[in-house]
Amino acid sequence: MTKNRDVKLQIAVVERDRERALLIVDGLQDAGEFDVSVIGDETGLARKLAALNPDVVLIDLENPSRDVLEGLTLASTPLDRPVAIFVDRSDADLMKDAIEAGVSAYVVAGLQKDRIKPVMDAAIARFSMVSRIRKELDATKAALAERKMVDRAKGLLMNARGLSEDEAYALLRRTAMDQGKKISEVASALITASELLK
């Protein structure tokens, strides 16, 4: 979530109450140069956010209900960008649901002008950390899946040709190099071919 210094951070503020929206906007303007858009009605929120494509979403809910919170978190695509939610009262279940939905910051009784920027910064930092962990997990899962595929292909070659494990791997590697492909691609093709021949 790094932005060019010359480009203003795009922030969408979701707030029905005009006074509270102005408090958030003022808090952001006092803290730096941002391009702030206020959405005063949650109707069609997903469409509105898609049109704005903000870098960060700040949502203020005086008394959130589960339905409103769920709709807002889904509409704000918290897995794509940092989302911070400000609420007036504590509710452990709602907080848990929001965090599980991917909300980066859930702040109770925190809507104070001087706290908005630090909360937003914390949401951005947490979002970046979670995104990095998610990418690492995806890469690890992909590597494990490729490893299993290569092991399975080696097993097929060992059985079909009476090769040792090292010889089977060397054959996969040589074939991949000859064809300009990854070993996992050759392994996948071999597995697919063997299933067709069953």
C-alpha positions as CSV (number, residue, x, y, z in Angstrom):
1,M,0.0,0.0,0.0
2,T,2.7,2.4,-1.0
3,K,1.7,5.5,-2.8
4,N,3.8,7.9,-4.9
5,R,4.4,11.0,-2.7
6,D,2.9,13.2,-5.4
7,V,-0.4,11.2,-5.6
8,K,-2.9,11.9,-2.9
9,L,-4.3,8.9,-1.0
10,Q,-7.9,8.3,-2.1
11,I,-10.2,7.9,1.0
12,A,-13.9,7.0,0.9
13,V,-15.8,8.0,4.1
14,V,-19.1,6.1,4.6
15,E,-21.2,8.2,7.0
16,R,-24.9,9.1,7.0
17,D,-24.7,11.9,9.6
18,R,-23.4,15.1,8.0
19,E,-21.8,16.4,11.3
20,R,-19.9,13.2,11.9
21,A,-18.8,13.1,8.2
22,L,-17.5,16.6,8.6
23,L,-15.6,15.6,11.7
24,I,-13.9,12.8,9.8
25,V,-13.1,15.0,6.8
26,D,-11.7,17.7,9.1
27,G,-9.6,15.2,10.9
28,L,-8.1,14.0,7.7
29,Q,-7.6,17.5,6.3
30,D,-5.8,18.5,9.4
31,A,-3.5,15.4,9.2
32,G,-2.4,15.8,5.6
33,E,-3.3,16.0,1.9
34,F,-5.9,13.4,1.0
35,D,-8.6,13.2,-1.7
36,V,-11.7,12.5,0.4
37,S,-15.1,11.4,-0.9
38,V,-18.1,11.1,1.4
39,I,-20.8,8.5,0.8
40,G,-23.9,9.5,2.9
41,D,-26.1,6.6,1.9
42,E,-25.2,2.9,2.0
43,T,-27.7,2.0,-0.8
44,G,-25.7,0.7,-3.7
45,L,-22.5,1.0,-1.7
46,A,-20.6,-1.7,-3.6
47,R,-21.3,0.2,-6.9
48,K,-20.3,3.5,-5.4
49,L,-17.1,2.2,-4.0
50,A,-16.3,0.5,-7.3
51,A,-16.8,3.8,-9.1
52,L,-14.5,5.6,-6.6
53,N,-12.0,2.8,-6.2
54,P,-10.5,4.3,-3.0
55,D,-7.2,3.3,-1.4
56,V,-8.9,3.3,2.1
57,V,-12.4,3.1,3.3
58,L,-13.5,4.6,6.6
59,I,-16.9,3.6,7.9
60,D,-18.7,5.2,10.8
61,L,-21.6,3.4,12.4
62,E,-23.2,4.8,15.5
63,N,-25.2,1.6,16.3
64,P,-24.2,-1.1,13.9
65,S,-26.5,-4.0,13.3
66,R,-25.2,-7.3,12.1
67,D,-27.0,-6.9,8.7
68,V,-25.6,-3.3,8.2
69,L,-22.1,-4.3,9.2
70,E,-22.1,-7.4,7.0
71,G,-23.4,-5.4,4.0
72,L,-20.8,-2.7,4.5
73,T,-17.9,-5.0,5.0
74,L,-18.8,-7.0,1.9
75,A,-19.5,-3.9,-0.2
76,S,-16.2,-2.3,0.8
77,T,-14.1,-5.3,-0.4
78,P,-11.9,-5.4,2.7
79,L,-9.6,-8.0,1.1
80,D,-8.8,-5.5,-1.6
81,R,-8.1,-2.4,0.5
82,P,-7.8,-1.3,4.2
83,V,-11.2,-0.7,5.9
84,A,-11.5,0.9,9.3
85,I,-14.9,0.9,11.1
86,F,-15.7,3.3,13.9
87,V,-18.6,2.3,16.2
88,D,-20.0,3.9,19.3
89,R,-20.7,0.8,21.4
90,S,-18.8,-2.4,22.0
91,D,-20.2,-5.7,20.7
92,A,-17.7,-8.6,20.8
93,D,-19.7,-10.7,18.2
94,L,-19.9,-7.8,15.8
95,M,-16.2,-7.0,16.2
96,K,-15.3,-10.7,15.6
97,D,-17.5,-10.8,12.5
98,A,-15.9,-7.6,11.1
99,I,-12.4,-8.8,11.7
100,E,-13.1,-12.2,10.1
101,A,-14.6,-10.3,7.1
102,G,-11.2,-8.6,6.7
103,V,-11.8,-5.3,8.3
104,S,-8.4,-3.8,9.2
105,A,-9.5,-1.7,12.2
106,Y,-12.6,-1.9,14.4
107,V,-12.6,1.1,16.8
108,V,-15.0,1.5,19.6
109,A,-15.8,5.1,20.8
110,G,-12.8,6.3,18.7
111,L,-14.4,8.9,16.5
112,Q,-12.3,11.8,17.6
113,K,-10.8,14.2,15.1
114,D,-7.2,13.7,16.3
115,R,-7.5,9.9,16.3
116,I,-8.8,9.4,12.7
117,K,-5.4,9.6,11.0
118,P,-3.6,7.3,13.4
119,V,-6.4,4.8,13.2
120,M,-6.3,5.0,9.4
121,D,-2.5,4.5,9.5
122,A,-2.9,1.4,11.7
123,A,-5.5,0.0,9.4
124,I,-3.2,0.5,6.4
125,A,-0.3,-1.1,8.3
126,R,-2.4,-4.1,9.4
127,F,-3.9,-4.5,5.9
128,S,-0.4,-4.6,4.4
129,M,0.8,-7.1,6.9
130,V,-2.2,-9.4,6.4
131,S,-1.9,-9.0,2.6
132,R,1.8,-10.0,2.7
133,I,1.0,-13.1,4.9
134,R,-1.9,-14.0,2.6
135,K,0.5,-13.8,-0.5
136,E,3.1,-15.9,1.4
137,L,0.5,-18.5,2.3
138,D,-0.8,-18.7,-1.3
139,A,2.8,-19.1,-2.6
140,T,3.5,-21.8,0.0
141,K,0.3,-23.6,-1.0
142,A,1.1,-23.4,-4.7
143,A,4.7,-24.7,-4.0
144,L,3.3,-27.6,-2.0
145,A,0.8,-28.5,-4.7
146,E,3.5,-28.4,-7.3
147,R,5.7,-30.5,-5.1
148,K,2.9,-33.1,-4.7
149,M,2.4,-33.1,-8.5
150,V,6.1,-33.6,-9.2
151,D,6.2,-36.4,-6.6
152,R,3.2,-38.1,-8.2
153,A,4.8,-37.8,-11.7
154,K,8.0,-39.3,-10.4
155,G,6.0,-42.2,-9.0
156,L,4.4,-42.8,-12.4
157,L,7.7,-42.8,-14.1
158,M,9.3,-45.1,-11.5
159,N,6.5,-47.6,-12.0
160,A,6.2,-47.4,-15.8
161,R,9.9,-47.4,-16.6
162,G,11.5,-49.0,-13.5
163,L,13.5,-45.8,-12.7
164,S,14.9,-44.7,-9.4
165,E,13.5,-41.6,-7.8
166,D,16.6,-39.6,-8.8
167,E,16.4,-40.9,-12.4
168,A,12.6,-40.1,-12.6
169,Y,13.3,-36.5,-11.4
170,A,16.2,-36.1,-13.8
171,L,14.0,-37.2,-16.7
172,L,11.3,-34.7,-15.7
173,R,13.9,-32.0,-15.4
174,R,15.5,-32.8,-18.8
175,T,12.1,-32.9,-20.5
176,A,11.1,-29.6,-19.0
177,M,14.3,-28.0,-20.2
178,D,13.9,-29.5,-23.7
179,Q,10.4,-28.1,-23.9
180,G,11.1,-24.8,-22.2
181,K,8.6,-25.5,-19.5
182,K,8.5,-25.7,-15.7
183,I,9.0,-29.2,-14.2
184,S,5.5,-28.8,-12.6
185,E,4.0,-28.3,-16.1
186,V,5.6,-31.4,-17.4
187,A,4.5,-33.3,-14.3
188,S,0.9,-32.1,-14.8
189,A,0.9,-33.2,-18.4
190,L,2.3,-36.6,-17.5
191,I,-0.4,-37.1,-14.8
192,T,-3.2,-36.0,-17.2
193,A,-1.9,-38.4,-19.9
194,S,-1.7,-41.3,-17.4
195,E,-5.3,-40.7,-16.3
196,L,-6.4,-40.7,-20.0
197,L,-4.7,-44.0,-20.5
198,K,-6.4,-45.7,-17.6
